[in-house]
Each structure stands twice: as C-alpha cells, then as structure tokens.
Amino acid sequence: MLLFTPGPTPVPESVRLAMAGPTLHHRTPEFEAIFAEARAKLFDLMATDEVVMLASSGTGAMEAAVTNLCRRKLLNVNAGKFGQRFGLIAQAHGLPNVEIVHDWDTPATVEEILEAIEADDKIDALAIQISESAGGLRHPVEEIAAAVKAKRPEMMVIADGITAVGVERIDTTHIDALIAGSQKALMLPPGLAILGLSNAAVEKIGSGKGYYFNLASEIKKQRQNTTAYTAPTTLIIGLRAILEEIEKRGGAGKLYCDTARRAKATRFALEALGLHSYPKAPARSMTTIDDAQANEIRSLLKSDFGVNVAGGQDHLKGKIFRINQMGLIEPHEMLWVVNAVELALAKLGRRAFDGTAAKVWNETFYKTMLSKVPDPEECA
Ligand SMILES: *Cc1c(COP(=O)(O)O)cnc(C)c1O
C-alpha cells in the first residue's frame, strides 16, 4: 500500500536503518555529538536564531509556544482543526483568546489581522498555521507577520509550520516561533517536535513557563547539546539521517522545487479530470479535492489500486480527500496516484478512462524539469 496521507508520511529506508542501532544513553559524549550535528543542520533548515527539539508530537510545540510566548491575550486564526487548536490551548491555560474564524478553504488576510490587533491592545501574540492541513490551505503568513511587526514590533508571531517546514522555503524574518513536527514533512516516525525561535522570542521567554515545556530550561540545555529530560535519542538519530539524506539528494532547495512542481502537476492532473481543488489558496504540502464521492474514491484507491489517501475531518468528513505531497516522493509513485484517481472515476462511471491524468501530470511535471531556466515561482 502506498502511504499518501499528509502525515504520517513514509520514512526513507536509509533513515529507518540509521534508527535500527542499539539504544544509546542520552548523557554520553557519543550521543551529544549526534545531537550537535542534528542541531547544526536544524539551524540551516529552520533559518531561525535559536532551535529546540521537544519529545512530543507537534501539538506539544504548539502548546510550548503559546504558554511561553503569550502572556496576556492570544489572537488565533481558526480556518481548520489546527488553527482551532491554538485557541483551545490558550483556553486550557486560562489565557484569553480572540479568534478569527474562516471556512476551511479561505485564507486569512493581512487587513483582518491588523484590524483585530488594533481593536485590542492586550493581544501580545498571534498564532497561525502556514499550511492548515485540515483543508490543505496556505495562509499568507510571511506577509501577515511583516505587517504585524510593522504595527506592533513587540508582538510575538507563532507560525505552525508542521506541514510547511521541509515543503517550501519560509521567510522567517518576522516570525518568532516556527514549529515543525517529525511525522509530516520531515519523514520521521511521530514523536519529535521542533521549535525555531527568534532572539526576541528567547528574550520574551525569560525564565520560561510551565515545567516540561519550559522553553528556558530547554534552550539552556540544548545550547550544551543535551536536553532537560531524556532525549528521544532514536528520533534525533533519525533526524540527523533525514537531513543528511536531503543533502545527499541535492539539498533543501531541490526538495522544495520538486515538491512545488509535483504539487502543481497533481492539481493540474486532477483538475483536468473535472475534479475541484478545495482550498482557495492551496498549500504545497497536499492536494485537496472536494467531491461528493470523496469516500467512494478513497475506498477504491485503497481496495483496487493500493493507495492510501486521507479524508476530511469534522464537517468535511466524506466531502474531501487529501493527497500528500510532503517528503522525498518518487515521481512514478505520484504518477500512479493520479492515474489511480482517474481509474477510480472510471469505475464510478464518472468519465471514460483515457489516460488524461497521467498525460497532464507528465506534461506539467517534466516540462519545467527539462527547461534549463527554473520557474521562479516553483524554485524560489
Ligand atoms: C499534524 C498537525 C499538527 C498536530 O501535530 P500532532 O503531531 O498530531 O500533534 C499541527 N498542525 C498542523 C498544521 C498539522 O498538520
């Protein structure tokens, strides 16, 4: 079965093998050397002033960012399950929050964010997804962050990049906390979260908040290449391995380029079949289609063509399906996925099979790959 869910994503073989060694003790020079290498590579990937790794799923880093960086009131954008989660985290910690609610296909705007901030001077942090995985939606986070900082330089901008870090190059100039998670674009098993922090964020953290997720304790220890509590040693070994693997295959720039090109080819191929792309601003992390027969298409993909794609959650259950684009995906696998969708539509009597999906996918993907001049939109 081909795993094409937008998290968890497949773990490359070299990474699985790297993680197969005997368990290392975390307080040893041997592990600290691995930690130092993984940490150095993370600085390149995250492009932030500071970086910490946390033994938790991505939500743990969301919680750590909110509790350590928001002191008075949180502004969060809820255009899906993950944006909603930021508000729920604030409420769980007794922090008031203002929430901007959108349909799951609609990105936030700079104007509405500025309006919300101007209306309430207690707001001291904004939390938003770069890629909101609930509907495969891309929020214009970099523009929003720049506008927020121009108005209120002391405001903290928390960006959930769990399905964006490793997908595309993110301009972190105005971002104070950038969150990544192991089981999505980083192609690792679940259990490791990463937080990139600006110098301003480190300053605001001060002596930190909470206990396990006290970021001051982690920053202090991780600068010494160790962790406050037992490190998830196997996952950190895996992290070093995947970052090496990405380098070996041409570097992050090539990964971003391939991902952009593949996401575009997949969307064009499915649209050529008459399918509809759900988000008004599609993220590159996944291809999201809304369709009355989403369930039927998904189950045919699984039963007849060996492809596992994700459905929707909550009110989008049975109404959308989501095809992963994150990671080092082989072109022939994605080509099979779009072909399988076309076959499923034929089985459902929706359209005669004529190879349109594969043709459009090939044309879109290989046209720019073969051209000597890279498309600046794809390979920024
Ligand atoms: C998956 C995901 C999360 C939550 O991560 P967990 O690892 O399940 O805790 C948060 N934000 C986004 C955008 C995600 O895709």
The ligand as an SDF file (V2000), in Angstrom:
LIG
                    3D

 15 15  0  0  0  0  0  0  0  0999 V2000
   -0.4380   17.3450   12.2240 C   0  0  0  0  0  0  0  0  0  0  0  0
   -0.5190   18.7760   12.5030 C   0  0  0  0  0  0  0  0  0  0  0  0
   -0.4760   19.2820   13.8140 C   0  0  0  0  0  0  0  0  0  0  0  0
   -0.5140   18.4220   15.0340 C   0  0  0  0  0  0  0  0  0  0  0  0
    0.5160   17.6160   15.1370 O   0  0  0  0  0  0  0  0  0  0  0  0
    0.4950   16.3160   16.0770 P   0  0  0  0  0  0  0  0  0  0  0  0
    1.8350   15.7970   15.7440 O   0  0  0  0  0  0  0  0  0  0  0  0
   -0.6270   15.4480   15.6380 O   0  0  0  0  0  0  0  0  0  0  0  0
    0.3610   16.7710   17.4630 O   0  0  0  0  0  0  0  0  0  0  0  0
   -0.4910   20.6380   13.9880 C   0  0  0  0  0  0  0  0  0  0  0  0
   -0.5750   21.4840   12.9550 N   0  0  0  0  0  0  0  0  0  0  0  0
   -0.6340   21.0490   11.6870 C   0  0  0  0  0  0  0  0  0  0  0  0
   -0.7300   22.0460   10.5830 C   0  0  0  0  0  0  0  0  0  0  0  0
   -0.6020   19.6880   11.4130 C   0  0  0  0  0  0  0  0  0  0  0  0
   -0.6780   19.2550   10.1620 O   0  0  0  0  0  0  0  0  0  0  0  0
  1  2  1  0
  2  3  1  0
  2 14  2  0
  3  4  1  0
  3 10  2  0
  4  5  1  0
  5  6  1  0
  6  7  2  0
  6  8  1  0
  6  9  1  0
 10 11  1  0
 11 12  2  0
 12 13  1  0
 12 14  1  0
 14 15  1  0
M  END
$$$$
